[in-house]
């Protein structure tokens, strides 16, 4: 059924109005309005008046309004508590937790081993991570602060702008940046 065809044969729902009811306006705030009878049909002047006075939250308590707004963030779809549907961390994964976010989760990670500075040497390193440490001239067990400091030093030293556009320095800098990115992704961050 086409609403435009029916709208020409309808009269405005406003009392004592003889204009055509071309514009629909919801009667309630229900979300599934599939039936044309779920709407008021007004002329342009009366639909504007109706829209000015329409309040979607009319009749809702403050708590219901806040809950509706919170649910609207996720499109009114169900969500899960953060951390409740996650995979387990590898037992050899070590990280710093200075703000103790790990304690806020329901299931503490079984692989957590404390301060990463003490345990970086104990965990296994792949060949690419050892190569990245060698590129930055660092030793296993270095901290994030040391990695960042060394990256900054080498970036200044080999930046093409400080070397007059030297192509070899540009390639060295690319390797330094790749090594730095890899170390951050390995859990050194």
C-alpha positions in Angstrom: 0.0 0.0 0.0 1.5 3.3 -1.0 1.3 6.1 1.5 1.4 8.9 -1.1 -1.7 7.5 -2.8 -3.6 7.3 0.4 -2.4 10.6 1.7 -4.4 12.4 -1.1 -7.6 10.8 0.0 -7.1 11.5 3.7 -8.1 14.6 5.5 -5.9 16.3 8.1 -6.4 14.7 11.5 -6.5 18.1 13.2 -9.9 19.1 14.4 -11.9 21.2 11.9 -9.2 21.1 9.2 -10.3 20.4 5.6 -6.8 20.2 4.1 -5.3 16.9 2.8 -3.4 14.9 5.4 -0.2 14.4 3.4 2.3 14.3 6.3 2.5 11.5 8.9 3.4 12.0 12.6 3.8 9.3 15.2 1.1 8.7 17.7 3.4 7.1 20.2 7.2 6.5 20.6 7.0 2.8 19.9 9.9 1.8 17.7 8.1 -0.5 15.1 5.5 1.5 13.3 4.6 -0.5 10.2 0.9 0.3 10.0 -0.4 3.6 8.6 -2.9 3.7 11.5 0.0 4.1 13.9 0.4 7.7 12.6 -1.6 11.0 12.7 -2.0 12.4 9.2 -1.7 16.2 9.0 -1.5 19.0 6.5 1.8 20.9 6.4 0.8 23.7 8.9 -0.5 21.3 11.5 2.3 18.8 11.2 4.7 21.6 12.0 2.7 22.6 15.0 2.6 18.9 16.1 6.3 18.5 15.7 7.1 21.6 17.8 5.1 20.1 20.7 6.2 16.5 20.2 8.4 15.1 23.1 9.7 11.6 22.6 10.6 11.3 26.3 7.2 12.5 27.6 6.0 10.2 30.3 9.4 8.7 31.0 11.2 9.2 34.3 14.7 10.7 34.4 16.2 7.2 35.0 14.4 5.8 32.0 15.6 8.7 29.8 19.2 8.2 30.9 18.9 4.4 30.3 17.5 5.1 26.8 20.4 7.4 26.0 23.0 4.9 27.3 21.4 2.1 25.3 21.3 4.4 22.2 25.2 4.4 22.2 25.0 0.7 21.1 21.9 1.1 18.9 19.8 -0.5 21.6 21.6 -3.8 21.0 22.8 -6.1 23.9 26.4 -5.9 24.9 28.7 -7.9 27.1 30.6 -6.8 30.1 34.1 -5.7 29.1 36.6 -8.6 29.4 33.9 -11.3 29.7 34.2 -12.6 26.1 37.9 -12.3 25.5 40.5 -14.9 24.6 43.1 -15.9 27.1 46.5 -14.1 27.0 49.5 -16.1 26.1 51.3 -17.2 29.3 54.6 -15.7 28.0 52.9 -12.3 27.3 54.2 -9.7 29.8 53.1 -6.1 30.1 53.2 -3.1 32.5 50.0 -2.3 34.2 50.7 0.9 36.1 47.0 1.8 36.4 46.1 -1.8 37.4 43.4 -2.2 34.8 43.9 -6.0 35.0 42.4 -6.0 38.5 39.1 -4.5 37.2 38.4 -7.5 35.0 36.4 -10.5 36.2 38.9 -13.0 35.0 42.5 -11.9 35.8 44.9 -12.9 33.1 46.6 -16.1 34.1 49.7 -15.2 32.2 50.4 -12.0 34.1 53.8 -12.1 35.6 54.4 -8.7 37.2 56.7 -6.0 36.1 57.8 -6.3 32.5 61.3 -5.0 33.2 62.1 -7.9 35.4 60.5 -10.5 33.2 61.3 -9.4 29.6 64.5 -11.6 29.8 62.5 -14.6 31.0 60.0 -14.6 28.1 60.8 -16.1 24.7 61.8 -13.8 21.9 61.4 -14.5 18.2 64.1 -13.9 15.7 62.5 -10.7 14.4 62.3 -9.2 17.9 66.0 -10.0 18.5 66.8 -8.4 15.1 64.8 -5.3 16.0 66.7 -5.0 19.3 70.0 -5.3 17.4 68.9 -2.6 14.9 68.3 -0.2 17.8 71.5 -1.5 19.6 69.5 -2.5 22.7 69.7 -5.5 24.9 66.8 -7.9 25.9 65.0 -6.7 29.0 65.1 -3.0 28.1 62.2 -0.8 29.1 59.7 1.1 27.0 61.4 4.3 28.0 64.8 3.0 26.8 63.3 1.9 23.5 61.7 5.3 22.9 64.9 7.2 23.9 67.0 5.1 21.6 64.6 5.5 18.7 64.6 9.3 19.2 68.4 9.4 19.2 68.7 7.3 16.0 65.9 9.1 14.2 67.7 12.4 14.8 71.0 11.0 13.7 69.8 9.4 10.5 67.0 11.7 9.4 67.6 12.7 5.7 67.0 16.3 6.5 70.0 16.4 8.8 72.0 14.4 6.3 71.3 16.6 3.3 68.8 14.2 1.6 71.2 11.2 1.8 69.3 8.1 0.4 71.3 5.7 2.5 70.4 7.5 5.7 66.7 7.4 4.6 66.9 3.5 4.2 68.6 3.3 7.6 65.8 5.4 9.2 63.2 3.1 7.6 64.8 0.1 9.2 65.0 1.9 12.6 61.3 2.8 12.4 60.3 -0.7 11.4 62.3 -2.1 14.3 60.7 0.4 16.7 57.2 -0.4 15.6 57.9 -4.2 15.9 59.2 -3.8 19.4 56.1 -1.9 20.4 53.9 -4.6 19.0 55.8 -7.3 20.8 54.6 -6.3 24.2 57.4 -3.9 25.1 54.9 -1.1 25.2 
